[in-house]
Amino acid sequence: MLLNMMLVDDIIERALKEDIGTGDITTLSTIPAEAVTKGFLYAKEDGVVAGLPVARRVFYLLNKEIEFTAHKKDGEKVAKGDVLATVSGPARPILTGERVALNFLRHMSGIATRTAVVADMLTYYNTVVVDTRKTTPGLRILEKYAVKTGGGKNHRFGLYDGVLIKDNHIKVAGGIKKAVAMARANASHTMKIEVEVEDLAGVREALEARADIIMLDNMDPATVKEAVKIIDGQAQIEVSGGIDETSALDYAKAGVDFISIGALTHSVRALDISMDVGEIKVK
């Protein structure tokens, strides 16, 4: 997934406005306007880095004279103490942009790191870990990019680019078959139809409706294994619901195609990354 920088700039500008407000009073009070410095962004723990282009853009939008040099690449595993990037130039905008740049970098690297843990577990299985729409409002493009950077795949980006018929759709439509038929009549012929089911009866009904993907929701691994036998290659299989690093492997062994984990984005811990500056010099 490539970052659309037009969308990213909008996110960054909102974050900068939120943080700076009418002005960075501390920096403006203590740092001379003509001062220059060099900052070092470094990892304080092991992980997978994501968001370096976003951090670079934070400083660029504040002051185009700032030079940002990345020493690592997004998706690269880093160790505690590794320098991820350096920034050099006017001291005021470097100090003003520090927290916003770190907030993005820490959060996105946390997502990439957790995703990598699960993706690495699934290396020897034909199973892919994917994200969900359980993202931080306004940050979805960044969080889904971070999942891809960590070795996962993206589920639908929003309500507009994929059909996922869930329990409430089924209730209102009057059953799985009716819901699938209605969706197929209205969706593009290029779009797959995915149906969420909660039991084996739902699996059979989804098969009869010729769903392209069947999501097994909140089923234990043993039941999932039965469902895989019933589906027998007639549809792709996704599992979801409370799955994490401790249980993902059991579901992969059951033979599913996708494991979707909302916790990759909705409750991830940020990777510990900091920035230190060197001597502040006055031109």
N, C-alpha and C positions, 0 to 999 in steps of 0.2 A: 504494500500500500504506500503510494507516494503522498507526501504532504502537499496539499493545496495551500501555498503560502498566502494567497489572498484571504482565505478563511483563517489561517493561523495568525496573520497580522491583526485581524479583527479581535481575536481572543487575547492576544498580547496587549493590544492597545487598551482594552477594557481593564486588564489586570494592572497595567501601569497607571491608568487614571485612578483606579481604586486605591492604589498604594501611595501615589504621589500627591493626589489631591491638588491643593493650591501651591505645593512646593515641598521639597525635602528640606525641612527647616534645619535639621541637624547638620546635614552635609553643607548646605549653603552657609551655615554659621561658622563651621569649623575648617572648611577646606577652601583655600584660595582658588579663584576662578581659573588661574593660569597653571595650576598644579597638574602634574601627570603622575601616573603610577602603573604598576603591573600587577595583575591578580592571577592567582593560581586556583583553579577548580580541581578538587581532588576527592577521591573516594575514601571514606572512612570505614568501609567494610567491603567485602567481596560482593560481586553481583554482576548484572548485565546492564550496560549503559544504554539509555534511550533519551532522546530529546536534545542532543547537542545542536542540531540546526535551529531548534526553537530558542535555546539559550543564546546562540549567536545573534538571532534576529532581535531579541530583547535589547541587546546593547546597540545594535545597528540602528534601531528605531529611536533610541535615545540620542545617539551621536554617531554620525557616519565616520568620524575620525577614529573610533575605537577599532583596534585590530583584534580579531578573535581567531586564535589558532587552535584547532582541535588536535589532540595527540592520540585520541582513540576514535573509533568509528561506532556509530549506533549498531547495537547487536553484538558488540564485542564483550567478552567476559573481562572483568577488571578485578584487581585485587586491592585490598586495603592499602592506602598510601599512593596508589597510582594517580598521576596527574592526568586529568581528562582533557583539560584545555587551559590556555592562558589568554588573558585579555590585557591589552595595554593601550594607553592613550590618556585622554583627559580624565582626571581622578573623580571629578564630581559625578558625571553620568555613570562611571563604573560602579561607584559606591551606591548610587541611587538605584541602579538596575540589579544589584547583587541579589536581593531577596526574591524578586520576581523570577529571575533567571533560575535560581536554585529551586524555587518552588516547582517550576515546570520540570526541571531536570530530575529532581528527587522523586517526584510523583511518577513520572513516566518510566524512570529506571526501576522503581519499585514494581511496576506492572510487568515490565520486561523480565525482571528477575524471577518473579513468581511464575510467570508463564513458562520461562525456560525450565524451571524445575519439573513442571508437568510434562512439557514437550520432550524433555530428555528421558523421562520415565517411559514414554510411549515409542521410543526410537525403534524398537524391534517389533512393533505391532502396526497393523494397517488402520490405525486410529489417530485422529487429529483432534487436538484441543482447540476449541473455538470460544470466542467471547459472546456476550449477550448485549441487550440494550440497557442493562443496568449500569449505566455510566453516570458520571458527574454531569449535571446539566451544563451545557455550553462547552464541554471539553471532550465530547465523543470522538471527534476526529483525532485528537492527540492520544486518547486512551486506546483506541483501536489500532492506531499506528504502533503504539508501544507493544501491544499484544503480538502484532506481526513481527516486530523487531525481536521479541523474545522467542520466536519460533512457532507461535500459534497461527491460527487463521481467523478471519473475520466472518461472523454470522452476518445477517443483513444489517445494513447501516442504519436504516430507519423503517418506518411503516410503508415507505413508498417503493422499496426495491426488493421486496420478497414477501411471499404469502405464508403466513404462519397462523394456522387456525387453532386457537386455544379453546379451553373449556367453556368460557363465556360465549364465544362465537358459536360453538356447537349447541349450547343451550338455546340461544336465541334463534338460530337457524332451524332447529328441530332435528338435530342429529348430524353425525359425521358425513353421511352420504350427501345429504342436502347441502351442507356447508361446502363440501368439496365441489359439488356440481355448480353451485353459485359462484364460487371463487374462480373455477375454470372458465366459466362463461364471461367473467369480467376482466380477468387478468390477461396479460400479454401471452401469446403462445410460447414465448421464450422463457417465461417465468415458471419455476418449479412450485409445486404445491406441497407444503409441509403441514402435517397434522399432529397435534399433541394428543396422546392417549394416556390413560391412567391404569389400564388393565389389559388382559389378553383379549377380552371381548372387543375392546376398542381397537386393538391391533388387527383383528380379523375384519372389522368393519372398515378400517382405513385401507386395508388391502383390497377389499371389494370395491371401494370407491376409487381405487387406482391412484392413491396418493404417491407422490414421487419420493417424499421423505417422511418417515414416521418417527416422531419424537416420543421416547418412552420416559414419561415424567414420574419422578419419585418412585421408581421401581428398584428393588434390591437386585444384586447381581444374578441371583439364581433365577428370578422371574425374567430378567433381561435375557438370560441364556435361552429360556423357553421361547421368548418372543423372537429371538434371532432365528431359531429353528422354524418357527411358523412363517416368518417373512421369507426366509430361504432365497435371498437375493432379489426379491421382487420389488424392493424399495430400499433406499438408503436408510440407515438407522442412526438416530441421534439419541443420546441419553442426557438427562438434565435433572437437577434437583438435589442440592446439598452435597454435590460431589466435590472433593478437594484432593490434595496431594496424598492423603491417606487411603483413598478408595479408588482413585482413577485407574490404577492398574487392574483391579478386579473387573472393572467394566470393559477395559480393553481386551482382557482375556476372554470375555464373553462374546467378542466378535463384532462390536459396534464400529461404525464408521467415524462418528463424531462424539466428543464429550464437550458439552457446553458448561462453562463455569462462570457464573456471574461474579463470584468473589475475586476474579482476576482484576476487576475494575472497581467494584462497589465497596470493597473493604480491604484494599491492599495497603500494606505498610510501605511508606516511602523509603527508598534507599538513602543511607546517610552520606550526603555529599556536602562539602563545605567550600568556602573560598577564603583564601588569605591574600592580603596584598603586601607587596614589598614596600620599599621606601617611597614616600610621596615627595616628589621633587617639584620645585617651582621653577618654571622656565626663566 
